[in-house]
Amino acid sequence: MNSFDRRRFLGLAGLGALSMAGGGLLTACGDAKPSGGPGTTTQDQLQKLLPAYAPNELVKADIPSVTGANGFFSNPAFLKYPASPVTTTSGVPGKGGTYTTMTPLWGAIPSASGNAYYAAVNKAIGATLKLQPADGNNYDKVLPTLFAGDKLPDWVQVPSWNMGNLGFADAVNKFADLGPYLSGDAIKAYPNLAAIPTSAWQCCIWNGKLFGLPVYYSGATIAGTIFHRKDILAKEGINPDDIKTPDDLAELGKQLTSAAAGRWAFDDVFDATGQIFKFPVDPNRWVIDESGKIIHRYETPGILAALEWYQAQAKAGHVHPDALADKNQEAKQRFWSGKVAITGDGPGAWKGDDAKSGKAANPSYERQAFKLLSTDGKPQIWMNPSAGMYSFLNAKLSADQIKECLSIANYLAAPYGSAEYLTVNFGVEGTDYTMVDGNPVLTERGSKEVATTYQFLITPISPTTVIAGQTQVVKDYAAWEADMVKYAAKPAFYGMNVTEPAQYANINQPMVDLIKDIRYGRKPVSAYADGLKTWKAQGGEQLRAFYEDIRSKYGTGQ
Amino acid sequence: MTALQSRPTRQAEVAPVKTRRWRRDRSLLIMVVPAVVLLFVFNYIPMFGTTTAFQRYSIYAGFWHSPWTGFETFRLMFADPLFWASLENTLLISLVQLVLFFPIPIALAMLLHSILSTRIRTIVQSVVYLPHFFSWVLAVTIFQQMLGGAGALNQFLRGNGLATWDVMTNPDTFKLLVTSQVIWKEAGWGIIVFLAALAAIDSQLYEAAAADGAGRWRRMWHITLPGIRGVIVLMLVLRLGNVLTVGFEQMLVQRGAVGRDAAEVLDTYAYFYGVVNANFSLGAAASLFKGVLSLLFLLAANKVAHLLGEDGLYRR
């Protein structure tokens, strides 16, 4: 579904994912069956591996991209789909091959039989992709059995947050090395792949080899931010631009909570406060402090300050009781229905379909994000890798089959504004979608048939576009993002695929539990120090040494 | 058996014992085949997986190539205070449920049995059965909607200026909460077997007792309870064999709301430290420990049943 909100699932990356996405070095230590190579990808080797970048300026954005700090940039935004879409590929990419593919899907899995959308795309690519989308919420349970049973499909997508469970530095050896086909100028045979920024390809390298095809997110991917109901704030006479510090936010807690009326100020905003108090949230875990020491997010002073702030809100009754009962699946409904006025979510939540759902509950519904807050007047936001999901080709495929799949990938990666993009994302005009006010809108049949599955094999630079006719949302989001990128920063080990030693997998769970105990007010903040001591003793110090070693050998990716 | 031996037929004299038995029992044996196949495929074959408890298991190396570590995983597990905390929680919750939940289906069955109108009985039965078919996610959501901090009860209390009472996030009363959830969800389902046992009691006994002047309580004490005692003991033995199983889903769904200290049981321990973190050896070790301990509980309970003169799981 186009309504799928990819970034929300980045937030789920916290479920024990050990693998940090990015691409530099990749080692597997302490695993039962260590990978062959030591995983020493030096910067020089990296440069040889990375595909060349040849941007594709097909159409001019209505709201152009803005470049912020450290080279991060906002998405270009379009208010209407270009009137006469161009064709970016010549001929039919496929040679009649048949390939099984598997991707995660969040939402109803469409029927493959009689699916006009699948048929149209397969016809256009000149090959048969047998699509097997699997429930995204259980994807981490599906993958290990496929690997263990050696039953991997020909083309399979693996989200970065599912890699920890797989010991990915080992797992990746089941896939084809795409370096010979894509490294350097070789990629120019596939112009749409060459138009995907280098930062995304860098995430696709493990053990010194290029294995993955990136599902590109954006030029400034963030885990999440703090949203508010602008309509509710306006009713209380609050100007959201006046909210600059956590104290201002806490003040709102008091003003906006009216428990008897069934309204609370906050939903679960704890992870989103990582940006304010400067502790990294998944998938980023390590930072370098002022003295140059590598410290885990559990060791940052920021997380302690955030715990104090959040617990104070919880105890004062400013947080919705269901959020304190860990019922986060219904957070969106609480926000739509106005039971909470302020919530934390991924930026993907701020889209046209959200506005449509919210307005169905309340016609005056308006979601907006606060401009970045800070404790010291110097806001900063750590970036996630620009691609967090990757697809892989099975190592059992022949060279010709790999080339055919890459040609198909080139078709699927056609940029916004092209004719191919419409086919891949919307299917057949008149059957699956119609043009309404210059934008494609899925028909009833289309919303049943069109699933985000081809797009999860590879994704081109995706601009912000009008969904469900909500043009104002695009304008608001683009303006907020243009401001946000000014404060973008690279976290430690950015763009490096690090597979942590498996024996330390268990040490984080007690901290995850303890943090919840404190957030929800079950334990005092003072209990944190003891937990941290145990964490350090059980392997935290060894993990630091592991990362110190990486820093000395391969740098920090910053 | 005795009947057959006392009336030997011509055929039986010539046919070997095995053939005779097969002829007599074949329909029963054929009927039991699907169940045995199911048991074999889903219970016995997976038992092979317990080998991972003695290995440092990797999904790439598989059963055959993962290195053997002996009892190392068990040593680590027994040294983990979180493991012991989860065992303690499991046993405590089980004990509370044994005391508070176990008698309820029996009492309910006896109450239902005393209702003469079949119409009312059917209605009551359907109503108390229904929650059994809800998933735990749904059951807990209903409790949250009713008793949660923003639920119906607390909004009513707030509306009337009274103090609120959030039982859904209180770790101290969690054991009572989960037991009351189990009662709501499973008590109705639990009465089935007791109702069947009650139906098997000869009604002439009641009539005779009534004629002799026995009142309601006398009849219950001297006819009803002795009549279903065997079933009660059987259910109790089975329950004791399951004493380490206290509802994985129910705990998983509510673990965040009350915290690990209150809600971690053996099954969730195996899940979080085994499955979630891909430490399958630890998960297998915790499960094997649970399996062996459960078997011991079962045998011990059965032994006690035999000592009390009951059949227990099987006749001696």
Boltz contact constraints between the chains, C-beta under 6 A:
constraints:
  - contact:
      token1: [A, 16]
      token2: [B, 276]
      max_distance: 6.0
  - contact:
      token1: [A, 16]
      token2: [B, 277]
      max_distance: 6.0
  - contact:
      token1: [A, 32]
      token2: [B, 56]
      max_distance: 6.0
  - contact:
      token1: [A, 32]
      token2: [B, 58]
      max_distance: 6.0
  - contact:
      token1: [A, 32]
      token2: [B, 61]
      max_distance: 6.0
  - contact:
      token1: [A, 32]
      token2: [B, 66]
      max_distance: 6.0
  - contact:
      token1: [A, 33]
      token2: [B, 58]
      max_distance: 6.0
  - contact:
      token1: [A, 33]
      token2: [B, 60]
      max_distance: 6.0
  - contact:
      token1: [A, 33]
      token2: [B, 61]
      max_distance: 6.0
  - contact:
      token1: [A, 144]
      token2: [B, 59]
      max_distance: 6.0
  - contact:
      token1: [A, 147]
      token2: [B, 59]
      max_distance: 6.0
  - contact:
      token1: [A, 148]
      token2: [B, 59]
      max_distance: 6.0
  - contact:
      token1: [A, 165]
      token2: [B, 278]
      max_distance: 6.0
  - contact:
      token1: [A, 170]
      token2: [B, 60]
      max_distance: 6.0
  - contact:
      token1: [A, 259]
      token2: [B, 158]
      max_distance: 6.0
  - contact:
      token1: [A, 260]
      token2: [B, 158]
      max_distance: 6.0
  - contact:
      token1: [A, 321]
      token2: [B, 148]
      max_distance: 6.0
  - contact:
      token1: [A, 321]
      token2: [B, 149]
      max_distance: 6.0
  - contact:
      token1: [A, 321]
      token2: [B, 150]
      max_distance: 6.0
  - contact:
      token1: [A, 322]
      token2: [B, 150]
      max_distance: 6.0
  - contact:
      token1: [A, 325]
      token2: [B, 168]
      max_distance: 6.0
  - contact:
      token1: [A, 325]
      token2: [B, 169]
      max_distance: 6.0
  - contact:
      token1: [A, 325]
      token2: [B, 257]
      max_distance: 6.0
  - contact:
      token1: [A, 326]
      token2: [B, 256]
      max_distance: 6.0
  - contact:
      token1: [A, 326]
      token2: [B, 257]
      max_distance: 6.0
  - contact:
      token1: [A, 505]
      token2: [B, 277]
      max_distance: 6.0
  - contact:
      token1: [A, 505]
      token2: [B, 279]
      max_distance: 6.0
  - contact:
      token1: [A, 506]
      token2: [B, 273]
      max_distance: 6.0
  - contact:
      token1: [A, 506]
      token2: [B, 277]
      max_distance: 6.0
  - contact:
      token1: [A, 509]
      token2: [B, 272]
      max_distance: 6.0
  - contact:
      token1: [A, 513]
      token2: [B, 260]
      max_distance: 6.0
  - contact:
      token1: [A, 517]
      token2: [B, 259]
      max_distance: 6.0
  - contact:
      token1: [A, 522]
      token2: [B, 259]
      max_distance: 6.0
